[in-house]
Each structure stands twice: as C-alpha cells, then as structure tokens.
C-alpha cells in the first residue's frame, strides 16, 4: 500500500517546540478550521446528556462539568451564589447581561448555555 506521509518541520526555542512548519496545501485545508470562531460553540456529550436525559439546566450542567461550585462560579462571574442557585432552577429566565457574565466566567459562549 502506498501511503503518503507528510514531514512537518518543528522549530525549537530553548529546547522546546515553538513552531511547526506545515506544507501550504495542508495549511490551506486546515485554515478554515483555525479561523472558525464557532469552535467554542460545541457542547460536550456529557453536558447534552445531563440536559436532555436528566433534565438538568444547561448552566448547572456546564458548571458541574467544569467542576465548579455555585460559589466559585458566582465569584468568577461577579454575581452572588444565591443568584447562581436561582438561575440554575428550571424555567428561570436570566437577563442577557447575567448570562454573558456566567458564560465568560466559564469561558464558553452564551449560545452554549441555551436550552
């Protein structure tokens, strides 16, 4: 079988890999992936499962997935712990500004929090 392999050149700095040179044809193929701003909009299977099968609100599913307590998330988002507890209740409709703070604190997008 004739398998084409590509040799990438790794450039080191102070003994550690710093850059990888990629053939232009390959770069052209992967460039859209590198520029895709929607990469952060994916949702891990575990979170989808908790939300759909266990009926856990997305904010709570994300928080638990990331291993955060309500207090830790509250501190990162600059809101109170009772506010997080309230937002995690089913049927709650938090303000967009609050969702943005929570999403930023978890380093995800607001869209990833939507049910």
Buried (B, 14 or more C-beta within 10 A) or exposed (E): EEEEEEEEEEEEEEEEEEEEEBEEEEEEEEEEEEEEEEEEEEBEEEBEEBBEEEEBBBBBBBBBBBEBEBEBBBBBBEBEBEBBBEBBEEEEEBEEEBBBBBBBBBEBBBEBBEE
